[in-house]
């Protein structure tokens, strides 16, 4: 049940980001490796013209972005360093994965009766 609540909270967070955060164009300026995954580092300018750099939370075995690639970024206008690449996987994958796991934890015990 807790996992279902977690999935709902993650869906709400992703939806809030889509609705309330600001879109900017960023550029991939590097990547960082952590536990075998590559996380792209993105730089963009916020509404005030300040340069902001962040590491995406969405990592993969091989970085899907090349250096210099332009990407859309969503960022919190109150805290521009709180940003993420505007992609389906970066925004929605955590919520979908948690929902699938929650369904599994509910259905499997029910199925086994």
Order of alpha helices (4+ residues) and beta strands (2+ residues): alpha-beta-beta-beta-beta-beta-alpha
